[in-house]
Amino acid sequence: MASSPYLGGNLCRERAGLTWFEPLEPLAGVARLVMTTRIGGMSRAPWDSLNLGYHVDDVSERVRMNRRAVQSALCGDGLPLLDPVVGEQVHGAHAEKVGSLHAGARWESQERSLVATDALVTRTPRLPLVTMVADCLSIALVDGEQRVAAAVHAGWRGLADGVVEAALTTMTTTWDTDPADVTAWIGPAIGPCCYEVGAEVAERFPAAVTEDHGALHLDLRRAAQQRLSAAGLIGENVMGLDLCTSCHPDLFFSHRRATREGNAVTGRQALILWLDPTAEAIRL
């Protein structure tokens, strides 16, 4: 990894024992983003090591320490960030507007806030929006003109039910976002190489499914790109980190891989997105 840090416009960074990916350039010129890996942290197998999910039966205090380590590492750039905000992800399509009063919500514990929320939308600078994943897509949406950002959790159910469209609608109706001004960044997720689905799932995404020896394989990334295009995003404004979570056990947690290996649980990595008024390209 150290010998080849660039992956499609993204950089692999290390700090304080943690490893993450981030775009070389601020999204839409106004937002910063990091995609954590499983490297670093205190959790033990099968959540080893940087598990950021409280809801997967890991020891809560280990998760809390892992989250604090990530927050501390991000602040190592001298960033005066508010406490991150997390929604209760339920594979739904609800998008919620959040602001400074939501800072820290569900970050230190699983409090009863932002229930059944799979997309977070904000115009508040330096408020980190967090999306947890372990095969599902994490999608960042940033409007550089209106300075609005959204972090979206999109498994096949949420994608089919319109979670991407819900986030964009919230941006549009609240802050007059034009989808043509939106930049999208799609994080690592299970790839079609490893994602065999049944006919009931495949029929929801007819243009993103391939058949191999009678088995149906869903390309979640392609399905999301199609949804974003249909919603009005420009193709050149859709980017990301195209790595399969199931194929990279050294970097990412994968629910499908864990199940295949006989583990009932696994950890979660996170996309963390925030608006940064002073955002600049990474200087190497």
Secondary structure, DSSP 8 states (H G I E B T S, - for coil): -TT--BSSSEEEEEETTEEEEEESS-BTTTEEEEEE-SSSSS--TTS-S----GGGSS-HHHHHHHHHHHHHHHGGG-------EE----S---EEE--GGGTTTTTSS--S-STT--EEEE--TT--EEEEESSSEEEEEEETTTTEEEEEEE-HHHHHHTHHHHHHHHHHHHH---GGGEEEEE--B--TTT-EE-HHHHTT-GGGEEEETTEEEE-HHHHHHHHHHHTT--GGGEEE---BTTT-TTT---HHHHHHTT-S----EEEEEEE-TT------
